[in-house]
Amino acid sequence: MDRRSRAAAASLGLLALLLVAAAGTAHAQSPTSAGEMDTTQLCKEAQQQLPGDPNIAAFKKCAATKPIPQDCCAKLAPFAKYLPCLKTPEYRSAVEAFLSGTTSIDEVRTTCLV
């Protein structure tokens, strides 16, 4: 995997991580298919495991530097598997709220996914 691909995966993973961490009280929608059921399980897992992850706080802190540095974007890499959670409106809103005042999902995508 080249540097750009790793940065992209990291960025998407961080977004998912932030989304889940910020959505500690948000609940996934009821699954209606096997794929949605898998995503619901994944998001529940993230809700339980990610809020205390130090990489979340570290990303938010370094994302205050503009443009967001690539080493900051790289903090997202371990969380790429949680990307499907961003499709859930509750989680997306929670991530935006968590990032508020520092950055946004759109800025992270623009900066980290180049």
C-alpha positions in Angstrom: 0.0 0.0 0.0 1.5 3.3 -1.0 1.7 6.4 1.2 -1.4 8.0 -0.4 -3.5 4.9 0.1 -2.4 4.6 3.7 -3.2 8.3 4.3 -6.6 7.8 2.7 -7.3 4.7 4.8 -6.1 6.5 7.9 -8.3 9.5 7.2 -11.4 7.4 6.7 -10.6 5.4 9.7 -10.2 8.5 11.9 -13.5 9.9 10.7 -15.2 6.6 11.6 -13.4 6.6 15.0 -14.4 10.1 15.8 -17.9 9.5 14.7 -18.3 6.5 17.0 -16.4 8.1 19.9 -18.5 11.2 19.8 -21.7 9.2 19.4 -21.4 7.4 22.7 -25.1 7.7 23.3 -26.2 7.3 19.7 -27.6 4.0 18.6 -27.3 2.3 15.3 -30.5 1.9 13.3 -32.3 -1.5 13.4 -30.7 -3.8 10.9 -32.9 -5.0 8.0 -30.3 -7.0 6.1 -27.2 -9.0 6.8 -24.9 -6.2 5.7 -26.7 -3.7 7.9 -26.6 -6.1 10.8 -22.8 -6.4 10.4 -22.5 -2.6 10.3 -24.7 -2.3 13.4 -22.4 -4.8 15.2 -19.3 -3.0 14.1 -20.7 0.4 15.2 -21.7 -1.0 18.6 -18.1 -2.4 19.0 -16.7 1.0 18.1 -19.0 2.7 20.6 -17.7 0.5 23.4 -14.0 0.5 22.4 -13.2 3.9 20.9 -14.3 6.7 23.2 -11.3 6.2 25.5 -8.8 5.7 22.7 -5.9 8.2 23.0 -5.6 8.5 19.2 -9.0 10.3 19.1 -7.8 13.1 21.4 -4.4 13.2 19.7 -6.0 13.6 16.3 -8.4 16.4 17.4 -5.4 18.2 18.9 -3.2 17.9 15.9 -6.0 18.7 13.5 -6.1 22.2 14.9 -3.0 22.8 12.8 -3.9 23.9 9.3 -3.6 22.3 6.9 -3.9 19.1 8.9 -0.5 17.4 8.8 -0.1 14.0 7.1 1.3 12.5 10.3 -2.0 13.7 12.0 -4.0 12.1 9.3 -2.1 8.9 9.8 -3.6 8.5 13.3 -6.8 7.4 11.5 -5.3 4.2 10.0 -6.1 1.8 12.8 -9.8 2.7 12.6 -10.5 2.3 8.9 -12.8 -0.7 9.6 -15.3 1.7 11.2 -15.8 3.7 8.1 -19.3 2.2 7.4 -20.6 3.8 10.6 -20.4 7.2 8.9 -23.4 6.2 6.8 -25.5 6.4 9.9 -26.8 10.0 10.3 -26.6 9.9 14.1 -23.0 9.0 14.1 -22.1 11.5 11.4 -23.8 14.3 13.4 -22.0 13.2 16.5 -18.6 13.3 14.7 -19.3 16.8 13.4 -20.2 17.9 16.9 -17.0 16.3 18.3 -14.9 18.0 15.7 -16.6 21.4 16.0 -14.2 24.2 16.6 -11.3 22.2 15.4 -12.1 20.7 12.0 -14.9 19.1 10.1 -15.5 15.8 8.3 -15.2 17.6 4.9 -11.9 19.3 5.9 -10.5 16.0 7.0 -11.5 14.3 3.7 -10.1 17.2 1.6 -6.8 17.4 3.5 -6.2 13.8 4.4 -7.5 12.1 1.3 -5.2 13.8 -1.3 
